[in-house]
Amino acid sequence: MEKNYDRYFAPSLREARKRIKKDIETIRFEFPENLIGLVKNKKYLIKTYGCQGNEADSEKIAGILENLGFSETTQEEEADLILFNTCAIRENAESRVFGELGRVKSYKKHNPDLLLGICGCMPQEERVFNIIKEKYPYIDLVFGTHNIHKLGEYLYDAYLNKEKVVEVFSEEGKIVEGIPTKRAHERKAWVNIMYGCDEFCTYCIVPYTRGKERSRSFADIIEEVRELAKEGYQEVTLLGQNVNAYGKDLNINYTFADLLNDLWEIPIPRIRFTTSHPRDLDDATIQALAKGGNLMPHLHLPVQSGSNRILKKMNRKYTKEEYLEKVAKLKDLVPGISITTDIIVGFPGETDEDFEETLDLVQKVDFEGAFTFIFSPREGTPAAKYQDDLDSKIKKERLHRLNKLINEGYLRGNQRFEGETVKVLVEGPSQKNPELLSGYTEHNKLVNFEGDQSLVGKIVDVKIEKAYTWHLRGIIVENHS
């Protein structure tokens, strides 16, 4: 037993690398009766960092907490439990969390019973776990991505037995069905279709923090989406580290394209999905998208680089030419599709010629948006050991040139809708101007317009008057319930 911890299990990078099991265990979670209403008059605050998968996990965490008797607060000083659900993709995300952990320590002086916890991808990293253990001893609860369903049990020990709980498993992972979920939005829902990743891109820590690729039963997914449709949800986003690999581990002849075709028949207005790996984007999936209907004409397809030499060093398993060929098929079969991407600048060994290949690909695809990053080495990944002698100034200059090109494509992609009437799912007040409403089109374009709060959660027709680089401005034409 580790000193100062009552319940202790640490992650292992060596264990996290393993891929041994062929069959994935599915657990049907039932909330223990003795934990329902465990606490009284206590409030929780979840701070979520990272991808949509983390957001979906936070919804499950919130569902468990509310079954335990907690109520949500947005005020840190009111909280009896502050939980950080973290991301490990880039170093700056980790630095932000460490800064926050140091800042919230002061709340314990005013509320000695306050529990501070950290979960998600950061604790799954052996190096980060050790930093938390050594530099943040006042953290009461640490768990990872594989044991969210045990949160009630951990809080039972933390509150009733006054134990400090640290339990992070490095394993291929299981599938846990039936975890209670508190949806963050009343009309938009995340639906996990698979977990984990087996791609092992040389720069990426996700296969180590999220485990093996494992697909949920298609029957469970379809049932969840049917229930959401009955509850009045307007949009579902299917989640996975690589949704295009869905079904490969099920040992049945049922693919991601089959799932899309089945969901196409469900009466829910919008279905999206993320993230897609280009290698596994097959013709059947493209043909499913071509059916339109509730399958939205937008695809986020991370390319990472336009250089075949760098793509090989990244272990991406496709070439620039293969990527462009798939984009051509998409544009042919899904006319007007909006394609966005992820690109890493300054990968170890990237030359001027490699970077020019990336710019060439960006121009040929004409992306309508991208998440762009300077390479961030993650300890434990192969790329962290690659020689990286490119000057940071050059990396920043390349990022600036890339962003200029991306933003030009972003604006062109928006300008094509000027004068058009588009369907917008209204999300709420605009973040930058609360006098306006905002929402997203079928092509995933942000639209701001004047309208009544009663429209929130509805799909309305908006005529686009003006296109800007990052949003559209329009006026209501006609609204629908």
Secondary structure, 3 states (H helix, E strand, C coil): CCCCCCEEECCCHHHHHCCCCCCCCEEECCCCHHHCCCCCCCEEEEEECCCHHHHHHHHHHHHHHHHHCCEECCCHHHCCEEEEEECCCCHHHHHHHHHHHHHHCCHHHHCCCCEEEEEECHHHCHHHHHHHHHHCCCCCEEECCCCHHHHHHHHHHHHHCCCCEEECCCCCCCEEECCCCCCCCCCEEEEECEECCCCCCCCCCHHHHHCCCEECCHHHHHHHHHHHHHCCCCEEEEECCCHHHCCCCCCCCCCHHHHHHHHCCCCCCEEEEECCCHHHCCHHHHHHHCCCCCECCEEECCCECCCHHHHHHHCCCCCHHHHHHHHHHHHHHCCCCEEEEEEEECCCCCCHHHHHHHHHHHHHHCCCCEEEEECCCCCCCHHHHCCCCCCHHHHHHHHHHHHHHHHHHHHHHHHCCCCCEEEEEEEEECCCCCCCEEEECCCCCEEEECCCHHHCCCEEEEEEEEECCCCEEEEEEEECC
